[in-house]
């Protein structure tokens, strides 16, 4: 591990120690009194942390309680529950794990557990091929539990259990050659593909894991029953699928070479236009990284880009849209970015107020590509199918059918390449997620001098 990671470990450990000491200083409140204490993953876990936090907030809302969140590494969550530091932990525990000191809630997600290696080396084909390899796994993770189970039948299997680490850091080490392989799940690999195209899944470790919440062994049975009611409800009304789509649905959309090219462009091209995106963000209230992701999908940040249909410029605007946004020169980078950002804002403002974020943004991006009318047609198809026309996860199932006569002939605006719009939105989501990781602070000034430096693992990837 590098010095920067070690320092992060120390900081994280101190934060977690403070949290646990704070919890030790008082009795755990009774959840029936209206206060729920929940352990969630650290924010360094990315989409997983955001997903679990939103589940925790929804569950607390069902109980009409106040939520107190404690963040800590996964290996510390189980002891914290055993010591009654929290009512439950939403840290993706593995249902198959034999932890006799905990009770488990219902399974809400199933994921494959994988051995991931660097494709520049010979790949193992089964667990026996790992006995001579250096393997890493995050402490307290479902993957560690899976390896422990495999060890019973293969005593020669050994691995490094890494404390205070994250799957992202683990996979970065595999990509850089510090580790031979790592045990992670399929969602963690999907995220890492965007930054490390030399990773490859060698094989599955046993059966997929069913992820669950954990409760102390003596937890109030009614609280566990409420969790069962909660997951039954959000599964039946589509909320769970919408959340899974929101946080994980766009994974693996990008080709490995597309992701590598994007990372290179972030280093070499984006610095020239970063201040313009900041200026447009200040005007519209959008995250500058979303605007930059949209521009990359449209033109690869080429201000002179021109399509066969005469769509031009950094934001690839049509003549009609340029006129509507009072854009004089589509090939001027700053003008194009400002016009594109204002057009995206206009599309969002046209939508009914009831449509929430982030669905509102994804739908506006689809309209940016296909036009407002075709988005409305896709919403009509979605509604006809008995699905939610205000949900992007439902709309994207039906928008590709705008190119099929059986559907578009029944609609006002006719034929459209709806499938392309869906792919565009999913790609932008992926680029946006990558920029949020590379550029964690979204607040920049349009007058700031342009300077740029990739985070260390990505620098090494490019050289």
Protein Blocks (a to p, Z undefined) as FASTA:
>chain_A
ZZklmmmmmmmmmmmmmmmmmmmmpccddfknopacdddddfklommmmmmmmmmmmmmm
mnopacddddddfklmmmmmmnopafbdcehpafklccfkbccdddfbdcdddddddfkb
ccdfbfklmmmpccdddehiaklmmmmmmmmmmmmbccdddehiafklmmmmmmnomamb
dcddfklmmmmmmmmmmbccfbdehjaddddddddfkbcfklmmmmmmmmmmmmmnommm
mmmmmmmmmgokacfklmmmmmmmmmmmmmmmmmmmmmmmmmnopafklmmmmmmmmnoo
pakbccfkopgcjkopafklmmmnopablmlmklmmmmmmmmmmmmmmmpcfklccfklm
mmmmmmmmnopklmmmmmmmmmmnopafkbfklmmmmmmmmmgfklmmmpmnlpadfklm
mmmmmmmmmmmmmmmmmmmplbdcfkbccdddddfklmmmmZZ
